[in-house]
Amino acid sequence: MFPKKTVILFAAGWMLLALVALPSHASATVSQQDPATISIDTFSIFENQLSARQAHVAWLAAKEEAGMQATIAYIASVNGSTTKLSMIHENFRRAQSNVGQADSHESLDAILQDFRGITLAFREETSVQMKVSNGIYGDLRQSMQTALATSTSVRSLDDQYWDTRMKTDFADFDLLVERAHEMLTAFRSNGYETTPAQEKLTEITTMRNELATALRTRDNPGIEQAHKKIHAATIGFAQSVRELRMNVSHDTSIRQKIEQGRAIMTRAGMVNADLHARGLINGAEGTYVVAGTTQLAAATTQLDNGNPDGAKAMLQQFRSTVQSLRDSYRTVLVKEDLPQTTAQGVLSVAQSLDLTAARMLAL
């Protein structure tokens, strides 16, 4: 059969890119915006887009299903029993039919959980029948490879996955550039010198062609390299923009740090959901996210009530929570054998938590 982790440990997620963005509710009339109120932070794109993840799961499931069909045919050819294999195969097809109906990451997670149990049962029964019928694994492997190479469904879903991935990656990249342009326009309209940041943004914009070439040729190493370059450039852009904010008011600075804290708590919540689905966390991480979110809400209340010192004190409590959550993720990385994409996601959030803690110390 396929390598153990082909479907079972699938997790959609590509290199994390950082960007600086306007709030989602920002006015279209950027010249009227006050740059001091613009939320500046880095956050990820090309990660967990539902449509791309759904297309990827559909493609992987088609490969698995084609392999199951080939396995059943081979077992029958060597006079093994296919009754149980056929029943398991039918269960897989029922689960497979749900992929196109999934409307959330949670529903996809549930489908993948079904796949995990079904494929395990199919592998175990295959091993039994291969032993009973003296099947030859080399012949079985060849039958499966032929089935995959000739399956029109697998080829079609492969094309659909790449088409979806290309569209979502481009949409996210273009949104990054659009929001960054809007931000710099707002700064210029308020008298800020934006040349260094504009140079960084121009550098980012030119990287679209490299990303497009890698996507069109389905070059995963090339896509990863393009993502890394964009990631580095967007961090540089974020740093340039932050240098424009030397005159931001004290209260606004506190409010920004609260928003940054909320952003990292949201990311941590997503990572926790992935780890929980894999049975890899014991609940402490979720407790820290709840505590941190509560502390941020309290800091906002203090600030709204005209008590910035109270808000700062609450953010120092939040900083302690952030450090505890960071350490917890580091423990998970050391102790657990995580799939590469999951490990990258946990590491990225742990690093962001470290940066968040440093920002809170600067209050």
N, C-alpha and C positions, 0 to 999 in steps of 0.2 A: 504493500500500500504506500501512500504518500508519506513523506517524513512526518513524524509525530506532530510537529508544531504547525503544519501547513494551515489547517483550519482551526485546530483547537486553541492555539495561542495567538490567533490573529488579533491585531490591534491596529486600527488605522491611525497613522500619525506620522508626519514628516518632520524634517528639521524645523526647529522653532525659529521664527523670524521676529525680530523686535521692530516696533514702529512707534512713532509718536502720533497721537490722534486727538482730534477735537472730541468733545463729548458728543454722544449720539444725538442729543437734543440741540446741538449748536445751530445758531441762526444761519440761514443761507446768505444773509447780508453781512458778510464777514467784516466789512469796514466799520460796522457798528459794535463789534466785539471788543471787549477789554481783554488784552492779552493776559492780564493778571488772573483772569477767571478761567483760562483755558487749561484743561487737565492734561498734564504731560506725564507720560510714562511709557514703558515698553510693554507690548503684549504680543502674543503669538498669533501667527497666521499659518496656513497650510497644516493645521492640526485639527483633526476630528471634524472636518466638514461632513455633515451627515450624508449628503448625496454621494460624495466620493467614497465614503466608507461603505455605504450601502452597495454601490456598484462593485467595490472590491470584494465584499462578502459574496455577492451573487456570482462573481467570476470564480472565486475559490471554491464555492459550493458546487458549481458546474464541473470543475475539475475533479472534485471528490466523487461526485455522482457518476461521472464517466468512468472513473477508476473502479467504482463499485460494480458497474455493469460489466466491465471487462473481467473483474475478479469472478463474478458469478458465472460468466460464460466459460472461463478457464476451469473453475472447479467442476462444472458440469462435464467438460470435455475429458476430465480424468476420473469421471464416475464418482465424484464426491457428492454429498448431499447439499443442495442449494436452498432447501426449504426455509431454514432459519435466516440465511443470508438474504433471501428475497424479502422476507418480512422486515428485516432491519433496513434494507434498502428502501422499502416503501415508507417506513417511518422517516427516513432521511428526506425523501421526496416531499413528504407533507411539511416537514420543517423548512425545506428549501422554498416551498411555495409562499412562505410567510415573509421572505426577505423583501420582496417588492412592496409589501404592505407596511413595513416598518416606518414609523413616523417620528422616531426619537432614538437617541443613543441607547436608552434603557431597553427599548424593544429589540434593538439589534443585539444587545448584550444577552437578552433572554434567548434569542434564537441561537446565538453562539454557544450558550450553555447547553441547549438541546443537541447541537452538533457534537459537542464534546462527548456526551454520553453515548450518542448513536455511533459515532466513528470508533469509539473504544470498543463497543460491543461488536461491531463489524470486524475489527482487526482480530479480536479474540476468537471469533467464530471462524475467520479465515485461517488462523493458525491451526485450529482443531482440524478443519477439513483438509488442509495441506498435509498434515501429518497422517491422517487416516488414509488419504488417497495417494500418498507418496508423490505429491505434487512437487514440481521443480520451480523454485523461486525465480530463477533466471527466466524461465518461460513465462511465468506470471508477470514479471516486471516488463518483459517485452510486449505482452498483450496490453498492459496498461499504457505503456508509452505510445503504442500504435493507436489506442482508443483516444488518447489525448490529442495526438497529432491530427487525427481525422475528424474530430468532433466539431461540427459547425457551430454548435451552441457555445462551446468553450471559446472558439475564435471570436464569435459575435460579442460575447460578454467581456472578453478581453478588450476588444475595440471600444466597447461602450464604457468600460472602466477608464481607459486612458482618455477618451474624449471628455468624460465627466471631470476627471482629475485636471485636465488642461484648462477647462472652462473655469473651474472653481479657483485654481491657482491664479489664473489671469485676473479673475474678478477681485480676488483679495489683494493682489499686487497693485492693481489699478486703484483700488480704494485707498490703499496705503498712500500712494502718490497724490491722489486727489485731496485727501485730508491734510497731508503735509503742505501742499500748495495753499490750501485755505488758511492753514495756521500761519504760514509766513506772510500771507496777504494781510492777515489781522495784525501781525506785529508791525509790518511796514506802515499800515494805516495809522498806527499809534506812535510813529516816530522812531521805531527801533531799526538799527542797522542789521540787516539779515544776510549780508554777503557770505559769510562762512557757512551758515546753515543752508543757503541756497546752493552753494557749491556741493555740499554733501548730498542734497536732494537731486541735483543733476547727475551726480555719480550713481545714485540709486536708480534713477530713471533709465540710464543707459544699460543697466543690467537685465532689463526685460528681454532683450534679444537673446542673451545667453540662456536664460531660463526657458524661453520659447523653443530654442533649438534642442535643448535637452529633453523637453517634454515631447516634442514632435517625433524625436527619434527613440523615445522610450528608454532613455539612457539614465538609469537610476543613479549611478555614481555621478554623472554630470548634473543631475537635478540636485543631488545632495551638495555638490560643490557650489552650484549657483545659490542655493539657499544659504550656505555658510557665508558667501560673499555679501549677500543682501543683509543677512543678520549683522555682520560686522559693520556694514555701511549705515544701517539704521541706528545702531548704537552710537556711531559717530554723529549722526544727525541729531539724535536725542541729546547728546552732550552739548552740541552747538546751540540747540534751542534753550537748554537750561542756562547757558551763559547769558542769554538775553533777559533773564528774569531776576537780575540782581536787585531790582527795585520793587519786587513784589511785597505787598504788605504782610505783616506778621500773621494776621488772622488768615489771610489767603494761603500763606505757606502751610499753616496747620491744616487747613481744609484740604489742601492738595495731598498732604501726607495721609490724611484719612482716606481719601479716594484711592491712593496708591495701596493702602492697606486692604481696602475692599477688593481691589483687583486681584491681589495675591491670594486673598482668602477664597475668591471665586475659583481661581486656578487650582488651589489646593483641594477644594471640594471636588473638582473634576478628577484630579489624580486619585483622591480617596475612593471615588466611585469605581474607578478602574481597578484599584488594588483590592477593594472589598469584593468585587465580582470574582476576583481570582483567589479569594480567601487568604490574602497575604497581610492583612492588618488586623489588629486586635481591638480597635475602637478608639485608642488614645488619640490618633490623628484626627478623627472626627470630633472628639471632645475639644481639642485645641482650636479647630476651625469655628466651632460654636462659641467658644470663649472669646476668641479674637473678634468675631463678628459683633458680639455683645459689647465688648470694650470699645469698638469703633463707634457703635451707636451711642454709647454713653459719652464719648468724646464729642460727637456731633452735638448732642444735647447741651453739653457744657458750653460749647462755642456759641451755639444759637442763643444761649442765655447770657451772653456777654462775659463769660468766664474762661478766657484763653488759658490761664494757668491751670484750671481744672481739666481742660481738654488735654494740655500737655502732660499732666500727671497720669491721665488715663492712657495716653499713648505710650507712656513708659511701661505701664502694665502690659499693654498690647505688645510692646517690644519683647518683653520676657516670654510671652506666649509664642511669638514668632520664633524665637530662638529654640524653645522647646520643640516646636513642630519641626523646625529644620533638623534638629538632632535626631528626632524620631525617624524622619525620612532617611537620614544617613545610615541609621541602624538597619532599615529595610534594605537599602542598597547593598550593605555588607552581608547581611544574613540570608537574603532571598536570591534565588536564581531567576531573575526577571527576564522576560523577552527584551530584545534590544530596544524596541520602540518604547516600551513601558519604562525601562531603566532610564532612557534619555529624558522622558517626561518627568520622572521623579527627580532626577539630577537637576534638570532645568528649574523646577519649582524650588528645590532646596537652595540653589544658587540665588534665585530671586528673593527668597526669604532672608538670606544672609544680607543682600543689598538693602532690603526693607529695614532690617534691624539697624543697619548702619545709618540709614536716613533718619530713623526715629531718634538715634543718639544725638543727631545734629540739631535737634530742636532747641 
